Amino acid sequence: MTITYSIDRCPCTQNLNYNYHLVDVNLHGDWFAVTVTASAFVAQTWLNDTLNLNQTYLQSRTLIVGLAIQWTPPAGGHASADTVQLCVGDRCLIFQITRADRVPLNLRRFLRNPEHTFVGMWNRFDRRKLRDSRHALMMEQNPIDLRSLMSVELAHSPLETIVETCLGYAGVRTRNEISISQWNLATLTDQQILQASILARCYFLIGQNFQAWRFCETVTRRPSCPSSLLEEEEILFPKELQAATCPFLQLLPLL
């Protein structure tokens, strides 16, 4: 099976109102919208609109947020986040932290709100990398590692197996050359956008299916991951994924 996507980029100018890209991604017939920006104004607007569309989940304290980060491998020292990806429903944001002049206050409050359930995988150091980023983004607690909610066998499986088992999407994997590419550039490549947004989208969907909000306090404060799952240091994905190829990229022409 293939993963296809179409892309329609808005012009990048010095005007904050136009400093963004809009991307539509089709994941096996499941369409979702991605906003890529370093603009605090655009990020603020995206978050306000997203929360307005999800008032039911906010009021019931069952809001799931797929969260992932990307960073450029450092020459020395610890890596810090260059981007943060957020997915709620069929809306995703890729906020370019390193390129941003500032971070909107509502995004800072959003990340620190303990009533939101942030989920991902292989994310032990995401909170620290956000804290160490250019704008020192803080989270109230660690995001849930969804593998802690799975069977031991599935939790030790590669990303592709987990996604296909949980969501039925075949062929979702990562490419090492994309994972370790430069994420601090002004304009991200189509391949970077695709990989980053699909990860956040899958995390959201799996977290929603597992009703991860029911486990938020237990998992984030007292991790139940098998210890071997917590031994990964600065690498986001296990070794079998680092060497994986990605045969499913197909860029569709603009209409």
C-alpha positions in Angstrom: 0.0 0.0 0.0 1.1 3.6 -0.5 0.8 6.8 1.4 0.1 9.7 -0.8 -0.3 13.4 0.0 -0.9 16.6 -1.8 0.6 19.9 -0.7 -0.4 23.5 -1.2 2.1 25.9 0.2 1.2 29.5 1.1 3.8 32.1 0.4 6.4 32.7 3.1 6.9 36.4 3.6 8.0 38.7 6.5 4.3 39.2 7.3 3.5 36.9 10.3 0.0 36.3 8.8 1.5 34.5 5.8 4.5 32.8 7.5 3.1 29.3 7.2 2.6 26.3 5.0 -0.6 24.4 4.6 -0.4 20.7 3.8 -3.1 18.1 3.3 -2.0 14.6 4.1 -3.9 11.4 2.9 -3.0 8.5 5.1 -4.7 5.5 3.4 -7.8 7.6 2.7 -7.7 9.4 6.1 -7.3 13.0 5.4 -5.9 15.5 7.9 -4.7 19.1 7.7 -1.2 20.2 8.7 0.0 23.8 9.5 3.7 24.3 9.4 4.9 27.6 10.9 7.5 29.6 12.9 4.9 32.3 13.5 3.6 32.8 17.0 0.5 34.5 15.6 -0.3 31.5 13.3 0.4 29.0 16.1 -1.9 31.0 18.5 -4.7 31.0 15.9 -4.3 27.3 15.1 -4.5 26.4 18.8 -7.5 28.7 19.5 -9.4 27.2 16.5 -8.5 23.7 17.5 -9.6 24.1 21.1 -12.9 25.8 20.0 -13.6 22.7 17.8 -12.9 20.3 20.7 -14.9 21.9 23.6 -16.6 18.7 24.4 -13.3 16.9 25.1 -12.0 19.9 27.0 -15.1 20.0 29.3 -14.9 16.3 30.0 -11.1 16.4 30.5 -10.6 13.8 27.8 -8.6 15.8 25.3 -6.0 13.6 23.6 -3.0 15.4 22.0 -0.6 13.5 19.8 2.8 15.0 20.5 6.2 14.5 18.9 9.4 16.5 18.5 12.2 16.7 16.0 15.8 17.9 16.5 19.0 18.3 14.5 21.7 16.0 15.9 24.1 18.2 17.8 27.9 18.3 17.2 28.3 18.0 21.0 26.2 18.2 24.1 22.5 17.4 24.5 20.0 17.7 21.6 17.1 20.2 22.0 13.8 20.3 20.1 13.8 22.2 16.8 10.1 21.5 16.2 7.1 20.3 18.2 4.3 18.5 16.4 0.8 18.5 17.9 -2.2 16.6 16.6 -5.8 16.9 17.8 -8.5 15.4 15.7 -7.8 15.9 12.0 -5.7 19.0 12.6 -1.9 19.0 13.1 0.6 21.7 13.9 4.3 21.7 13.2 5.7 24.6 15.2 9.3 25.5 14.3 10.6 26.4 17.7 14.2 27.3 16.6 13.0 29.6 13.8 10.4 31.3 16.0 10.9 34.8 17.4 8.6 34.0 20.3 6.1 31.4 21.5 2.5 32.4 22.1 1.3 32.3 25.7 -1.6 30.1 24.9 0.8 27.4 23.6 2.8 27.6 26.7 -0.3 27.3 28.9 -1.6 24.4 26.7 1.6 22.4 27.1 1.5 22.9 30.9 -2.2 22.1 31.4 -2.4 18.8 33.4 -5.9 18.3 32.1 -4.6 17.6 28.6 -3.4 14.1 27.8 -0.2 14.2 25.7 0.7 11.0 24.1 3.6 9.6 21.9 6.1 6.8 21.7 9.8 6.6 22.4 9.4 9.9 24.1 11.2 9.6 27.4 13.3 12.7 26.6 10.7 14.8 24.8 9.9 16.9 27.8 13.6 17.7 28.5 14.3 18.5 24.9 11.4 21.0 24.9 12.7 22.5 28.1 16.2 22.9 26.5 14.9 24.4 23.3 15.5 28.0 22.3 12.3 29.2 24.0 12.3 26.8 26.9 8.9 25.2 26.5 7.7 23.5 29.7 5.4 20.6 30.2 3.6 19.9 33.5 4.5 16.2 33.3 6.0 13.7 30.8 3.8 12.7 27.9 2.5 9.2 28.0 4.5 6.6 26.1 1.7 4.6 24.5 3.7 1.5 24.6 3.1 1.4 28.3 -0.5 0.7 27.6 0.2 -2.2 25.2 1.0 -5.9 25.7 4.7 -6.6 26.3 5.0 -8.2 22.9 3.4 -5.3 21.0 5.3 -2.7 23.0 8.6 -4.2 21.9 7.6 -4.2 18.2 8.7 -1.7 15.6 6.6 1.4 14.8 5.3 -0.2 11.6 3.9 -3.2 13.5 2.3 -1.1 16.3 0.6 1.3 13.8 -0.8 -1.5 11.7 -2.0 -3.5 14.7 -3.6 -0.5 16.4 -4.9 1.4 13.4 -4.7 -0.9 10.4 -2.4 1.5 8.5 0.3 -0.6 6.7 3.7 0.7 5.8 4.0 3.5 8.4 7.7 3.7 9.2 10.5 6.3 9.4 13.5 7.0 7.4 16.8 7.5 9.3 18.0 10.1 6.8 14.9 12.2 7.5 15.0 11.6 11.3 18.6 12.9 11.5 18.2 15.7 8.9 18.3 19.4 9.7 15.1 20.4 11.4 16.2 24.0 12.1 15.9 25.3 8.6 13.5 28.0 7.6 11.6 25.7 5.2 11.1 22.0 6.0 11.1 19.5 3.1 8.0 17.7 2.0 9.5 14.4 3.4 10.1 16.0 6.8 6.6 17.4 7.0 5.1 14.0 5.9 7.1 12.0 8.5 6.6 14.4 11.3 2.9 14.9 10.8 2.1 11.2 10.3 3.8 10.3 13.6 1.8 12.9 15.5 -1.4 11.8 13.8 -0.9 8.1 14.6 0.0 8.9 18.2 -3.3 10.9 18.5 -5.4 8.1 17.0 -3.8 5.3 19.1 -4.1 7.4 22.3 -7.8 8.1 21.5 -8.5 4.4 20.8 -6.8 3.5 24.1 -8.7 6.2 26.0 -5.3 7.3 27.3 -6.8 10.0 29.5 -7.8 7.2 31.9 -4.2 6.4 32.5 -2.6 9.9 32.5 -1.7 10.3 36.1 -0.7 6.7 36.7 1.5 6.4 33.6 3.2 9.8 33.7 4.0 9.8 37.4 4.8 6.1 37.8 5.8 4.7 34.3 4.7 1.2 33.7 6.9 0.6 30.6 9.1 -2.4 30.7 12.5 -1.2 31.8 14.2 -2.1 28.5 11.8 0.3 26.8 13.2 3.2 28.9 16.9 2.6 28.2 16.9 4.4 24.9 18.9 7.6 25.2 19.1 10.1 22.4 17.6 8.0 19.6 13.9 8.5 18.9 13.3 5.1 17.2 14.7 1.6 17.7 17.6 0.4 15.5 15.4 -1.6 13.2 13.6 1.6 12.3 16.7 3.7 11.8 17.8 1.4 8.9 14.3 1.2 7.4 13.5 2.6 3.9 10.3 4.4 3.1 8.8 3.1 -0.2 5.5 4.9 0.2 6.2 8.5 -0.5 4.4 9.8 -3.6 4.1 13.5 -4.2 0.9 14.4 -6.0 0.9 17.4 -8.5 -0.9 20.5 -7.4 -4.4 20.9 -8.9 
